[in-house]
Amino acid sequence: MRVWLYIVIVLFSLLLLFPLSQTVFHWLPEMPLAGVEKTPAEPRFHALAWWDGSLQERFEPWFNAKVGLRGWMVRTYNQIHNVLFRKFAGTGTKVVQGREGVLFEKVYVDAFHAPRQRRQKELRDVCEGVRALQDALAERGIAFLLVIAPSKAEILPEFLPEWVDVGGRPAKRSAREDMVPLLQEYGIQHMDVNALFRRWKSERAPSMFSKGGTHWNHYAAARVTGEILNALGRQTGRAMPVLEVTGVLTNDVVWATDNDLGQLLNLWSSQRFAGTQTHPVLRTSRSDPLPDILFVGDSFVLTLTRILDEAGLYRKRDTFYYFNRRFGYPADVDEPLDRGRLDIPAELRGRDAVVIEINEYWLPRIGFGFVKAALKALEEEARRRPESGPSSGSGISKG
């Protein structure tokens, strides 16, 4: 009996020491985790930090991020938690499971359940700024389009968890419902994709969201991309590339963000959350010349630009992601965006269009600061060159 006790103690001690030995010797390949995590700063030892407890507070998250087998242990813990309690563990993005196993990001469910109310003055101030930017761009021959991406919870309320008051939701106005009439009043060129999705849904189109994804799927994003190109063509009166969805393919192949919520669960296998995938069959044709487009947007814009990149339907494209990071095409650019040193007039020079995308959850934060920064920069440029008049317009409609 005593021998077995010694064996158990030794095995248990080795089990405790194995993560530490992995930290030093890296016996096994590390298991990556999905999601974005901030790297904790390395704690600095000094007497005052020791006595006031701040050293210990900083050491714990730093050590947790560095310890070996962290990914293995996190996934194992999450898997056991899910099997035993049918719930999702984790401290990052909160994910909830709705009817028929459909996943939702909790912040979107909360926004559907209790929409945030905004003052009319705040919404009007935003619209005045966007309209001023639209006019300033038109004077430079640059088309403008605001694209409002839809929330999965708003489009698929029938799959929300049972605790959500779906029946009472129509009596509550969302930020989008308050914003769209003002966009129309101010004559802002915009595309309400929520309304488009509802129409396509009524026409029995394939699902616009994957079961395990929070973003629009590639089928829906491709249709939206085609609508954007058509809208820019109508504004400018110039030929734009054509992108048309002519059919769909259904399979279990996950593209990019189609199972991003399932992957964020950090289980040993997330494939069961992905469901059947709907992929577009595309017909494209290029224009001569190809356009140069600046995109400003949140994570939903990345699917649009991925589709356009793969089809090669512009000669150049830059994306200001949340207006704090830059992505580019055809140059493979991925770098922080320094707002303080950004020359916005130079960024706009030679562009054919500016497209600002924003998910309705973020309204009214249109452009994430880009609108104000662009107006300020263009006004400063105009003051430096008072003798020069505005450039000729492009026939862009302002109403």
C-alpha positions as CSV (number, residue, x, y, z in Angstrom):
1,M,0.0,0.0,0.0
2,R,2.8,2.4,0.9
3,V,4.6,1.6,-2.4
4,W,1.5,2.6,-4.4
5,L,1.3,5.8,-2.4
6,Y,4.9,6.7,-3.3
7,I,4.2,5.9,-6.9
8,V,1.1,8.2,-6.9
9,I,3.1,11.0,-5.2
10,V,5.9,10.7,-7.7
11,L,3.6,10.7,-10.7
12,F,1.6,13.6,-9.4
13,S,4.9,15.6,-8.8
14,L,6.1,14.8,-12.3
15,L,2.7,15.9,-13.7
16,L,3.1,19.3,-11.9
17,L,6.7,19.7,-13.1
18,F,6.0,18.8,-16.7
19,P,4.5,22.2,-17.7
20,L,7.6,23.9,-16.2
21,S,9.9,21.6,-18.1
22,Q,7.9,22.3,-21.2
23,T,8.5,26.0,-20.6
24,V,12.2,25.5,-20.6
25,F,12.8,22.6,-23.0
26,H,9.7,22.7,-25.3
27,W,9.3,18.9,-25.5
28,L,6.0,19.2,-27.4
29,P,4.9,21.7,-30.0
30,E,2.7,24.4,-28.5
31,M,-1.0,24.3,-29.2
32,P,-2.1,27.7,-30.4
33,L,-5.3,29.3,-29.1
34,A,-7.8,31.2,-31.2
35,G,-8.6,34.8,-30.4
36,V,-6.7,38.0,-29.7
37,E,-4.8,38.2,-26.4
38,K,-2.7,41.1,-25.0
39,T,0.8,40.0,-24.2
40,P,1.3,40.8,-20.5
41,A,4.3,43.0,-19.7
42,E,7.2,41.3,-17.9
43,P,7.0,42.2,-14.2
44,R,9.9,44.3,-12.7
45,F,11.1,43.4,-9.3
46,H,11.6,46.1,-6.7
47,A,10.9,46.2,-3.0
48,L,7.9,48.6,-3.1
49,A,6.1,46.4,-5.7
50,W,6.7,43.3,-3.5
51,W,5.2,44.9,-0.4
52,D,2.2,46.6,-2.1
53,G,1.3,43.4,-4.0
54,S,1.6,44.9,-7.5
55,L,4.5,42.6,-8.4
56,Q,2.4,39.5,-7.6
57,E,-0.6,40.9,-9.6
58,R,1.7,41.4,-12.7
59,F,3.6,38.2,-12.3
60,E,0.5,35.9,-12.4
61,P,-0.8,36.9,-15.9
62,W,2.8,37.0,-17.3
63,F,3.6,33.5,-15.9
64,N,0.2,32.1,-17.1
65,A,1.0,33.3,-20.7
66,K,4.5,31.8,-20.6
67,V,3.9,28.5,-18.9
68,G,4.3,25.4,-21.1
69,L,1.4,23.4,-22.4
70,R,-1.0,26.3,-21.8
71,G,-2.9,25.7,-25.0
72,W,-3.2,22.0,-24.3
73,M,-4.5,22.7,-20.8
74,V,-6.9,25.5,-21.8
75,R,-8.4,23.3,-24.6
76,T,-8.7,20.3,-22.3
77,Y,-10.4,22.4,-19.5
78,N,-12.8,23.9,-22.0
79,Q,-13.7,20.5,-23.5
80,I,-14.4,19.0,-20.1
81,H,-16.4,22.0,-19.1
82,N,-18.5,21.8,-22.3
83,V,-19.1,18.0,-21.9
84,L,-20.1,18.1,-18.3
85,F,-22.1,21.4,-18.1
86,R,-23.0,22.1,-21.7
87,K,-21.6,25.5,-21.4
88,F,-18.7,27.4,-22.9
89,A,-15.8,28.4,-20.6
90,G,-13.3,31.1,-21.4
91,T,-12.6,34.7,-20.5
92,G,-12.4,36.3,-23.9
93,T,-15.2,36.7,-26.4
94,K,-18.4,35.4,-24.9
95,V,-20.3,32.9,-27.1
96,V,-23.8,31.6,-26.5
97,Q,-25.5,28.7,-28.2
98,G,-29.0,29.3,-29.6
99,R,-31.6,27.0,-31.1
100,E,-30.5,24.2,-33.4
101,G,-26.9,24.8,-32.2
102,V,-26.5,28.2,-33.9
103,L,-23.7,30.2,-32.2
104,F,-24.0,33.9,-31.5
105,E,-21.5,36.4,-30.0
106,K,-23.1,37.5,-26.8
107,V,-22.6,41.3,-27.3
108,Y,-24.8,41.1,-30.4
109,V,-27.5,39.1,-28.5
110,D,-27.4,41.7,-25.7
111,A,-27.8,44.5,-28.2
112,F,-30.8,42.8,-29.8
113,H,-32.3,42.1,-26.4
114,A,-31.8,45.7,-25.1
115,P,-31.0,48.1,-27.9
116,R,-28.9,51.1,-26.9
117,Q,-30.8,54.4,-27.2
118,R,-29.0,57.4,-28.8
119,R,-30.0,61.0,-28.6
120,Q,-31.2,62.5,-31.9
121,K,-28.6,65.3,-31.5
122,E,-25.8,62.8,-31.4
123,L,-27.1,61.0,-34.5
124,R,-27.6,64.3,-36.4
125,D,-24.1,65.5,-35.5
126,V,-22.7,62.2,-36.9
127,C,-24.8,62.6,-40.1
128,E,-23.6,66.2,-40.6
129,G,-20.0,65.1,-40.4
130,V,-20.5,62.2,-42.8
131,R,-22.4,64.4,-45.3
132,A,-19.6,67.0,-45.1
133,L,-17.1,64.3,-45.9
134,Q,-19.2,63.0,-48.8
135,D,-19.3,66.5,-50.2
136,A,-15.6,67.1,-49.8
137,L,-14.9,63.9,-51.6
138,A,-17.3,64.7,-54.4
139,E,-15.4,68.0,-55.0
140,R,-12.3,65.9,-55.5
141,G,-14.1,63.4,-57.9
142,I,-14.2,60.6,-55.3
143,A,-17.3,58.5,-54.8
144,F,-18.5,57.8,-51.3
145,L,-20.6,54.9,-49.9
146,L,-21.5,54.0,-46.3
147,V,-22.3,50.3,-45.9
148,I,-24.1,49.2,-42.7
149,A,-23.4,45.6,-42.0
150,P,-26.1,43.6,-40.2
151,S,-25.9,41.8,-36.9
152,K,-26.5,38.0,-37.0
153,A,-28.9,38.4,-34.1
154,E,-31.0,40.9,-36.0
155,I,-31.2,38.7,-39.1
156,L,-31.7,35.3,-37.4
157,P,-33.8,36.0,-34.3
158,E,-35.6,32.7,-34.7
159,F,-32.4,30.9,-33.6
160,L,-31.6,33.0,-30.6
161,P,-31.5,31.4,-27.1
162,E,-34.8,30.9,-25.4
163,W,-34.1,33.6,-22.8
164,V,-34.1,36.4,-25.4
165,D,-37.4,38.3,-25.7
166,V,-37.8,37.9,-29.5
167,G,-41.5,38.6,-29.4
168,G,-41.0,42.0,-27.7
169,R,-38.1,43.1,-29.9
170,P,-40.1,44.9,-32.6
171,A,-41.2,47.4,-30.0
172,K,-37.6,48.4,-29.3
173,R,-35.8,50.6,-31.9
174,S,-32.2,49.7,-32.7
175,A,-29.5,52.3,-33.5
176,R,-29.8,51.3,-37.2
177,E,-33.6,52.0,-37.2
178,D,-32.9,55.4,-35.8
179,M,-30.0,56.1,-38.1
180,V,-31.2,55.1,-41.5
181,P,-34.0,57.7,-41.8
182,L,-31.5,60.4,-40.9
183,L,-29.0,59.1,-43.5
184,Q,-31.8,59.5,-46.1
185,E,-32.7,62.9,-44.8
186,Y,-29.1,64.1,-45.1
187,G,-28.7,62.6,-48.5
188,I,-25.9,60.3,-47.5
189,Q,-25.0,57.6,-50.0
190,H,-25.5,54.5,-48.0
191,M,-26.4,50.8,-48.2
192,D,-28.6,49.3,-45.4
193,V,-27.5,45.6,-45.7
194,N,-29.9,44.6,-42.9
195,A,-32.8,45.6,-45.2
196,L,-31.1,43.7,-48.1
197,F,-30.7,40.6,-46.1
198,R,-34.3,40.7,-44.9
199,R,-35.5,40.9,-48.5
200,W,-33.2,38.1,-49.6
201,K,-34.3,36.0,-46.7
202,S,-38.0,36.5,-47.7
203,E,-37.0,35.4,-51.2
204,R,-35.7,32.1,-49.6
205,A,-32.1,32.8,-50.4
206,P,-29.5,30.6,-48.7
207,S,-28.5,31.5,-45.2
208,M,-26.4,34.6,-45.0
209,F,-24.6,33.5,-41.8
210,S,-22.8,30.3,-41.0
211,K,-24.0,28.3,-38.0
212,G,-20.6,28.8,-36.2
213,G,-19.7,32.3,-37.5
214,T,-20.5,35.8,-36.3
215,H,-19.7,37.4,-39.7
216,W,-21.6,37.3,-42.9
217,N,-20.6,34.2,-44.9
218,H,-18.9,34.4,-48.2
219,Y,-22.1,33.9,-50.2
220,A,-23.7,36.9,-48.5
221,A,-20.5,39.0,-48.6
222,A,-20.1,38.3,-52.4
223,R,-23.7,39.6,-53.0
224,V,-23.0,42.7,-51.0
225,T,-19.7,43.2,-52.8
226,G,-21.5,43.1,-56.1
227,E,-24.0,45.7,-54.8
228,I,-21.2,48.0,-53.7
229,L,-19.6,47.9,-57.1
230,N,-23.0,48.6,-58.8
231,A,-23.7,51.5,-56.4
232,L,-20.3,53.1,-57.1
233,G,-20.8,52.8,-60.8
234,R,-24.2,54.5,-60.5
235,Q,-22.6,57.4,-58.5
236,T,-19.7,58.0,-60.8
237,G,-21.3,57.2,-64.1
238,R,-18.1,55.3,-64.9
239,A,-17.7,51.6,-65.7
240,M,-17.0,49.5,-62.6
241,P,-16.0,45.8,-62.4
242,V,-18.8,43.3,-62.3
243,L,-19.2,40.7,-59.6
244,E,-22.3,38.5,-59.7
245,V,-23.3,35.5,-57.7
246,T,-24.6,32.9,-60.2
247,G,-25.0,29.9,-57.9
248,V,-24.0,28.3,-54.7
249,L,-22.0,25.3,-53.5
250,T,-22.8,23.6,-50.2
251,N,-20.2,21.5,-48.4
252,D,-18.5,21.2,-45.1
253,V,-15.4,23.2,-46.1
254,V,-14.9,26.2,-43.8
255,W,-13.5,29.4,-45.3
256,A,-11.8,32.0,-43.2
257,T,-14.3,33.4,-40.6
258,D,-17.1,30.9,-41.4
259,N,-16.6,29.1,-38.1
260,D,-14.9,31.9,-36.1
261,L,-17.1,31.6,-33.0
262,G,-16.6,27.8,-33.0
263,Q,-12.9,28.3,-33.1
264,L,-13.0,30.9,-30.3
265,L,-14.4,28.2,-28.0
266,N,-10.9,26.7,-28.0
267,L,-12.1,23.2,-27.8
268,W,-10.2,20.2,-29.1
269,S,-12.6,20.1,-32.1
270,S,-14.9,22.9,-33.2
271,Q,-16.0,21.3,-36.5
272,R,-19.3,20.2,-35.1
273,F,-20.3,23.8,-34.6
274,A,-19.5,24.8,-38.2
275,G,-22.5,23.2,-39.9
276,T,-23.0,23.1,-43.7
277,Q,-21.2,25.9,-45.5
278,T,-22.6,27.9,-48.4
279,H,-20.1,29.2,-51.0
280,P,-20.8,31.5,-53.9
281,V,-20.2,30.7,-57.6
282,L,-19.0,34.0,-59.1
283,R,-19.0,35.6,-62.5
284,T,-16.6,38.6,-62.7
285,S,-15.5,41.0,-65.3
286,R,-12.9,43.7,-65.0
287,S,-13.2,47.3,-65.9
288,D,-10.7,49.5,-67.7
289,P,-9.3,51.2,-65.8
290,L,-9.7,49.3,-62.5
291,P,-10.7,51.4,-59.6
292,D,-8.6,52.5,-56.6
293,I,-10.7,52.2,-53.4
294,L,-10.1,53.1,-49.8
295,F,-12.0,51.0,-47.3
296,V,-12.6,52.0,-43.6
297,G,-14.3,49.5,-41.5
298,D,-14.5,46.8,-38.8
299,S,-14.0,43.1,-39.1
300,F,-16.9,42.7,-41.5
301,V,-15.1,44.6,-44.2
302,L,-12.3,42.0,-44.4
303,T,-14.5,39.4,-46.1
304,L,-15.5,42.0,-48.8
305,T,-11.9,42.9,-49.6
306,R,-10.8,39.3,-49.5
307,I,-13.4,38.5,-52.3
308,L,-12.3,41.6,-54.3
309,D,-8.6,40.7,-53.8
310,E,-9.0,37.2,-55.1
311,A,-10.9,38.4,-58.1
312,G,-8.4,41.2,-58.8
313,L,-11.2,43.8,-59.3
314,Y,-9.2,46.9,-58.4
315,R,-5.8,48.2,-59.2
316,K,-5.2,49.2,-55.6
317,R,-6.9,49.0,-52.2
318,D,-6.1,50.1,-48.7
319,T,-8.2,49.2,-45.7
320,F,-8.1,51.3,-42.5
321,Y,-9.2,48.6,-40.0
322,Y,-11.0,50.3,-37.1
323,F,-8.9,53.2,-38.2
324,N,-6.0,51.9,-36.2
325,R,-4.4,49.3,-38.6
326,R,-3.7,49.3,-42.4
327,F,-4.1,46.4,-44.8
328,G,-3.2,46.8,-48.5
329,Y,-3.5,45.3,-52.0
330,P,-1.6,44.4,-54.2
331,A,1.2,45.2,-51.8
332,D,0.8,42.8,-48.8
333,V,0.6,45.5,-46.1
334,D,-0.3,44.7,-42.5
335,E,0.9,47.4,-40.1
336,P,-0.3,49.7,-37.3
337,L,-1.8,53.0,-38.5
338,D,-0.3,56.0,-36.9
339,R,-3.1,58.6,-36.9
340,G,-0.8,61.4,-35.9
341,R,1.4,61.0,-38.9
342,L,-1.2,59.9,-41.4
343,D,-1.4,62.3,-44.4
344,I,-5.1,61.9,-45.3
345,P,-5.1,64.2,-48.3
346,A,-2.3,62.2,-49.8
347,E,-4.1,59.0,-49.0
348,L,-7.2,60.2,-50.9
349,R,-5.3,61.5,-53.9
350,G,-5.9,59.4,-56.9
351,R,-8.7,57.4,-55.3
352,D,-11.9,56.6,-57.1
353,A,-14.0,55.8,-54.1
354,V,-14.1,55.7,-50.3
355,V,-16.2,53.0,-48.7
356,I,-16.9,53.1,-45.0
357,E,-18.3,49.9,-43.6
358,I,-19.7,49.7,-40.1
359,N,-21.7,46.9,-38.3
360,E,-25.0,48.1,-36.9
361,Y,-23.7,47.2,-33.4
362,W,-21.2,50.0,-33.6
363,L,-23.5,52.7,-34.7
364,P,-23.1,55.7,-34.7
365,R,-19.3,55.4,-34.6
366,I,-19.1,55.7,-38.4
367,G,-15.4,55.5,-39.4
368,F,-14.1,55.0,-35.9
369,G,-12.7,58.6,-36.0
370,F,-11.8,58.7,-39.7
371,V,-14.6,61.1,-40.6
372,K,-13.5,63.8,-38.2
373,A,-9.8,63.3,-39.0
374,A,-10.4,63.4,-42.7
375,L,-12.5,66.6,-42.5
376,K,-9.9,68.3,-40.3
377,A,-7.1,67.3,-42.7
378,L,-8.9,68.4,-45.8
379,E,-9.9,71.7,-44.2
380,E,-6.2,72.3,-43.2
381,E,-5.1,71.5,-46.8
382,A,-7.7,74.0,-48.2
383,R,-6.4,76.8,-45.8
384,R,-2.9,76.2,-47.0
385,R,-3.9,76.6,-50.6
386,P,-6.6,79.3,-50.6
387,E,-5.8,80.4,-54.1
388,S,-6.8,77.1,-55.7
389,G,-10.4,76.3,-56.3
390,P,-12.1,72.9,-55.9
391,S,-11.4,70.3,-58.5
392,S,-14.0,69.4,-61.0
393,G,-16.7,67.1,-59.8
394,S,-17.5,63.6,-61.0
395,G,-21.2,63.8,-61.3
396,I,-21.7,62.2,-57.9
397,S,-25.2,62.5,-56.6
398,K,-25.5,64.5,-53.3
399,G,-29.1,63.9,-52.6
